[in-house]
Amino acid sequence: MTVLPSEVDPLVIVTPDTASGAGFLPGLWVAAVALFLLAAVAAFGPNRNRISALLSTAGSLCALALGVYLLAGGAALSGSGGDVLGFSPIAFRYDGLSGVFLVAFGASAAAASFSIVDEPARSRPEASAFPLFLASILLVLGASTAFSFLIAWESMALLSAFLVVGLRPTRAVVSAGNLYLAMTHVATAAILIGFGLLAAGSGGSLDFAAWHVAAPSLDPLTRNLVLVLVFVGFATKAGAMPFHSWLPRAHPVAPSHVSAVMSGAMIKCGIYGMVRLMIDVVGGTPDWLALLILGIGAVSAVMGVLYAVMQHDIKRLLAYHSIENIGIILIGLGSSLLLASHGSTALAAVALTAALFHSINHAVFKTLLFLCAGAVIRATGLHDLNHLGGLGRKMPVTMVAFGIGAAAISGLPPLNGFASEWLTFQGLFGAAGAGGGFPFARFAAALAIGALALTTALAVACFVKATGVAFLGLPRSKKAAEAHETSVPALAAISLLAAACLGLGLAAGFVTTSLAATVRTVLSADPTAASAAGSAAVTSGPRDGGAATYAALAVGLLLLVAIAVISIATMARVQARRVDTWACGIEPKPAFQYTATAYAKPIRLFFRRVLVPEREVRVEYQPGTAFLASIHYRSEITLLLEDRVLKPAHRLSLRGADFVRKLQGGAIQLYVAYIVVAVIALMLWAR
Amino acid sequence: MNINDALTTIFLAGLQLIAFVAFAPFLTATIRRTKARLQSRRGPGLLQPYRDLAKWWGKLPLESSASGPVARYAPAFVLGSIVAAVLLVPWATARTPLPGWGDLLVLVGLFALARFALALAALDTGSAFGGMGSSRDVAISALAEPGLVMALAGVAIAAGTSDLGAISAFGIGHGVGLLKPAHLLEMAAFALVVIAETGHHPVDNPDTHLELTMIHEGMLIEASGRSLATLVFASELKLAVLAALFSAAFLPFGAATEIAPLPIAFGLIVGLGKMLVVGQALALLDGSLAKARIMSLPDLLGLASLLALSGLGIQVLLP
């Protein structure tokens, strides 16, 4: 790592680790940052959106290129610059692990930026904050000292909060924004304390590299405390249960391209932080914490998807799916930690590859889905699935893209989501088998297998619902019937993301191979152990020898050929006759169709123990007759954490505050009395 | 891979595909025949499913005026994924016809793809029955999935790999010693899941056309012509694949462990026999149990998950 003397220059100086053949790397980084800053300025200039959006697209593509280069085994990029108040250098270091998340960030941010080229922004400050938000994520992913990390981290939090709330918020939006701000600062506080402990343990250094050296000599209690604090902080940012409450509230009120980047890239910074701090810098996660991560992952996955199925606001539904996918990533991470600490390095590599690959995949398909949701909302002005329907006729490209994203997030072959979930399962099989160490861990892994299976099946249910109710059948409202396809740049963005879902799925073997070097470095495993033959692997072509294999390209092509042949066979026929849908002899109406709420009913009832659904049907008659005047139907589920734990706790704390207020009477005599009592008590105690 | 191996693979894959395609409707016919006998009917002839398919294939299709490309292309996705699944499950031989292509999770994924396509197509026509069938099907599958995957995970963990060919070879190698309590529990769980996945009593009635009870049939209600033929054939084929998966994972005995004419012929006959036995068991259920209320299905499929988890638990706690 090149560390420049801090007196040299107050500007940030970027130098690559090894000069050979990597001369353009600092250029890419500088270009990305500069383009984001220019985009922020351009938002105030003429033709504000178009230029600003194009500049941030270019900046994101630079970040993507940087990520791909680092991932492909390029030399790390590091640099440092001016001391801040003689306190700590601002230093950055981008390595393969940063590269993984840069790829996720770059793809998500480029598509989201490009999708708004033709869309008016809510306001100039918001249009300007968006590229700054992107720049802050870029800096988070490379910060190599506590000081630079926290500055970037906090900028990211504040800018995203501003983007969620906007300039002219409604009361509901302000409440969502406040919750988000509060929770993100609790997260920062936890991380800050963790950092403080690490700095104290390494002689006051704020450098991650120094922490890495000092970590083994920390006493176990401090180290575990650090790990827990850092985990809680990053899990809150990632939106894992039970730290998720902000996520389903913030997403529906944010503009769609902001939700796309928040869900696709920002919450991944939580995962990045975990891998960076817990595995790379500190290391030595105890088994109980690994099991806790596995458990939190499984609960987030199952409950996230279960709540998602219950939603009919399209963006809240997608927000709950982010919780689910973070859960899947944490399952991979937890099983990797377990396997690594019990000597199964090859399987630990499989599980960590799964977590990293799924992070990239989720960035791609969740950005795609949020941008499609944005297109739907722009075309109809509606968030509620129950008022949509039949959009596929008016928005065919959006429908196909959403369908591909839906299949990918549901983990269907041959798309990218399947490949990473396959690897996650293999990690769990390993942890439940010989690799898991002690019996309880193996049983926990066995339970997680069931949880992950349930998650994928519920995701299929949820996305059949979302796709089918929004895009298929007959329109359920006038606005839905009058929808129109979205702008060309947005269509280009979602088409490319849909192609990426298929491409990353078919090339999954190539992607996992590219991840191998990074995974080895993070696990600090020697090359032979991590690529041991006989371990599970996603490959391109078939692989003999009885080891678990998913030949992504081969299976994908087999599937596509089979589908094509059957399509041709079934389509080679005379023109079909058009008739109305059978509705038992009467004219079919849009109201006969299953709504999103109706579609979820079997699942709502099957899982009523955890969802605790409530239903209210109110029938009103015209006065004095038996004729109906109106029927009101309300169906709600109970959010166990919020409604049963947080709200009572909130009430309790308010009551406590009321009590404390009584002590604070406002009379000066009372305060003097308190002081006297306190002084006497202290004197007695110190005697 | 040398030319000999390539030819062997092509031969075995072709053999398996032809055998499954040719035999799947017959398997359905035997189930219907037994069910009819149990109900004191004669029942249709054993060639009736073939005649039905041929009839639909030649008919002028009717398309709903509400539906679009999803309903039109979904049948190809459904059948395409089941056909791919046929080639990834060991049957006459202990090795998969396409060795090293995909494991049991890939099979589960292919079934999910078929379900996704069919459930979407059912929503495309704007029919209430389609929505009903679709919403129930995905919900029941969600209940069945943990049992399915955990049961298969059990045999995968015992064999040390999730490759089905290696699992079959492992099972054959162990002989009767394979049938430990954990294995039997997982087998029972898988059997319950097969009932749900193939839509037999007490989960669904494959022969019903009573609107309010349909699940699988509800999704097909607007399909006609070649689309209907494709979807019905896909469900017949899926039954055959699930039967083959059952035998490959839990009772692989009889499958050929070496690639030679005689063992393969023997494996073929044993494979067909095992499929017929699975079919007859389903027919027996159809004939002897009433269809359960949909709200009691969580109990049944929860039982499957519990059995699978017990099997898996015994296996990991007492290795």
Interface residues (C-beta under 8 A of the other chain):
Chain A: G389 G390 G392 R393 P396 G403 A407 S410 G411 L412 P413 F418 W422 F425 Q426 L428 F429 A432 G433 A434 G436 P439 R442 F443 A445 A446 L447 I449 G450 A451 L452 A453 L454 T456 A457 L458 V460 A461 F463 V464 K465 T467 G468 V469 L472 G473 L474 G534 A536 P542 R543 D544 G545 G546 A547 A548 T549 Y550 A551 A554 V555 L558 L559 A562 I563 A564 V565 I566 S567 A569 T570 M571 R573 V574 A576 R577 R578 V579 D580 T581 W582 A583 C584 P588 P590 F592 Q593 Y594 A598 Y599 A600 K601 P602 I603 L605 F606
Chain B: M1 L60 P61 L62 E63 S64 S65 A66 S67 G68 P69 V70 R72 Y73 P75 A76 F77 L79 G80 S81 V83 A84 L87 L88 L98 P99 G100 W101 G102 D103 L105 V106 V108 G109 L110 A112 L113 R115 F116 A119 L120 A122 L123 D124 T125 G126 S127 A128 F129 G130 G131 M132 S134 S135 R136 V138 A139 I140 S141 A142 L143 A144 E145 P146 G147 L148 V149 M150 A153 A156 I157 G160 T161 S162 D163 G165 A166 A169 E211 I221 E222 G225 R226 S227 T230 I294 M295 L297 P298 S305 A308 L309 L312 G313 V316 L317 P319
